[in-house]
Amino acid sequence: MHPFLEGLLALVAPLQCPGCEEPIHCLGFCGTCASLVEPSTERGAAFVYGGPVADAIHRFKYDGRSELANALGALMREAALRLEGDVDAVVPVPLHWRRRRARGYDQAALLAKPVAQALGVPVRLRGLRRVRDTPSQVDLSHRERQRNVEGAFAPFRLHGARRVLLIDDVRTTGATLDAASRASKAGGAREVHTLVLAARFLDGAA
């Protein structure tokens, strides 16, 4: 975000650290939380899931804190810029409409906007659609997750997007992103990259 707009926003709604909610002066984590955040060494993820990152994601997804998308999306920009020039469009991994209605917003769609802005490419908010309302992935093994999301996505408005960057909030085993990638290729994408805010690791996940 431009410094002027950031300052104007701070006057209207003071910025808070997404990890601990302490007042801050710019988008991102406060000094204390930043010292506890672990950047991901893997391509395709900004951070390792845990600590302030996990707290921020929980608030963002389950506490109705949609305004955190600006800060969290900005934190994804550095990782996204590694793909500058390699993508034609940014596509969020969509929620099913029932879950989106219950939550009030689609968190991946909100994260996709600042990422697309950083890359200077359009965001296709309706590039994919979720055709099955899949059960929660929590407590499922990798194979169970694969079965759970098999055929869950279908291409919708991907015409002309040959190199796609899929955006989601968390990657655990990668099953959801794999299913979304296959749907993107079925819709005409030749290259599919993925980027998440945080990579989460489960014992025994492969």
RAQUI-V413464 format. One line per field, one symbol per residue. ss: DSSP state (h for helix, s for strand, l for the rest). psi: psi as a letter, one per 20 degrees, with the letter a starting at -180 (. if undefined). burial: # if it has 9 or more other C-alpha atoms within 8 Angstrom, else .. Layout:
ss->???
psi->???
burial->???
//
This chain:
ss->llhhhhhhhhhhlllsllllllslllllllhhhhhhllslllllssssllhhhhhhhhhhhhlllhhhhhhhhhhlhhhhhhhlllllssssllllhhhhhhhlllhhhhhhhhhhhhhllssllllssslllllllllllhhhhhhhhlllssslllllllssssssssslllhhhhhhhhhhhhllllssssssssslllllll
psi->qphghghghhhgnpqqpigijqprirpaqrgghhiipoqpiqpjpgrpprchgggghggghijkmhiihgghhhiigghhiijpiiqhqppqoqqqhghgghhirohhhhhhghghghikrqpnhkhqqoipnqrqipjqrghhgghhjpjiqqqfmjpinhoqopprgppfijgghgghgghghhjiphpoqqpqgqpqpqpip.
burial->.....#..##...#######...#..####..#...#..#...#######.##########..###.##########.###.#...##########..##..#..##############.####..#####.#........#..##.##..#####.#..#############.###.###.#######..#########......
//
